[in-house]
Amino acid sequence: MTEHVPAPAGPRARDLGIPFDGEPGPWNAITDVPGLEVGYETIVSDAPVVARTGVTAILPRGSANPSSPCAAGVAVLNGNGELTGRSWIEESGQFQTPIGITNSHAVGAVHRGIDRWLAAHDPIAAAQWMLPVVGETWDGYLNSINADTVGPEHAEAALDAAASGPIAEGNVGGGTGMNCYGFKGGTGTASRVVRSGDRAWTVGVLLQANFGSRDELRVGGHRLGRDSRAANPMVTTDWFAREAGPGAAAVGGAGSVIVVVATDAPMLPDQCRALARRVSLGLARTGTTGSHFSGDIFLAFSTANEGALASRMGDDAIVSAQLEHVAWGSMDPFYAAVVEATEEAVLNALVAARDLVGREGHTSYALPHDEVRAAFGRE
């Protein structure tokens, strides 16, 4: 069974009484950034193999304009992971393709799917070269990760399904089989509005949460991970030793997190990189210390300055270009927005996730909502 863009369901983190700083956008999602679209392809099947996986697709300027460059920057907390296209982002300060997020062993399939989709939807851009941006986290506890369940067609379907508006979280898209802080994890999103006089900009975050050990989790200052009654069989059972050999054990905190930060505020590439670095501070508010076995990779981009930073082959004429950008001395509100939205996106992923049984009967249990409500006096 595959599912494209499910509607949001159930409470979000702030509905359980968790306090957050800052002003969210109308949907409190990355799609509050004007023009940006998100699509999912969720794969849940039991035959011929057990699959609990999928693809998340982000179109920075929507399906009508899929290859317009965006100023961008990347930051890494711990590098045990993959984000394709990173070399070109570091070289040119931009990317000009959709973004895909999936499981660790499906990066190639999603990369090829984005290539195919762009060739069909923007053949002029595809005639030159394409360097899709694809990130990953590991879902091999619940998903048959080596079974090649994700194909290029699933990435194409996620892109075809991309839309604006409120989006589902938890067990959807690339986040379907993920775990976070020893609970069921997955996809989470949030946004913040930055105001100055009569002007306003949006900072949106979407992340695939698959990181952190149970004891680390803090929710609004409460140590809910350490005190939770929920079972944590991913760490407490011997499943990994049975598969990887005697002496092997699953390590709490292993997994990864891919975080995408989008804004319509005009930013230089170095300013995007500065936004990406602030993601770590938002993650830290939820407790993580950044495991050696986690790939914590962050991409930030700006949809402003449309048409600038293009890199296309032409004649020998030398041209110049200009970029509007936020003054460096005015960056602090945007840094705060990234930190605030990242923290809330992680907790939205945990609250939206549901218990899930995967391959070999492996089970991941969601963060109990009653424990959250009790911590904040909402029993």
Summary of the structure (lengths in Angstrom):
residues: 379
radius of gyration: 19.8
end to end distance: 36.5
largest distance: 69.1
contacts: 1478
relative contact order: 0.21
helix: 31%
strand: 26%
